[in-house]
Amino acid sequence: MGDEAKIFTLSQVSEHNQAHDCWIVINGKVYDVTKFLEDHPGGDEVLLSSTGKDATDDFEDVGHSESAREMMEQYYVGEIDPTTIPKKTKYTPPKQPHYNQDKTSEFIIKILQFLVPLAILGLAVGIRIYTKSV
């Protein structure tokens, strides 16, 4: 690595997305991995699919060894301009409306939730009184 690191935009790095010219971004650094494609244990498809984006998460998820991290130094070509990497957005699922299968109104359901237990209680008391009088 030289004293003055070259700065690339993500757009510039994305242009290098072929098997004969492949650059990736990991931890803010740009690597030309073209010569490593055939030797990569996961296959060249893994590296080719990591072009045009920040591949840091993909790299870290695999759990590379310390020797693999040291090997990366020979492929270093510069730094990425962090302002050119899109911000990650957290996925939030859309709000789902309460599903009411039989389309019964909420008001009727609330009344039934109150009246049905009262009816059962009344029936139980009525049976108890009837059985005591017989």
Salt bridges, closest charged atoms under 4 A:
ASP21 OD2 - HIS16 ND1 2.64
ASP57 OD2 - LYS88 NZ 2.71
ASP58 OD2 - LYS53 NZ 2.78
GLU60 OE1 - ARG69 NH2 2.96
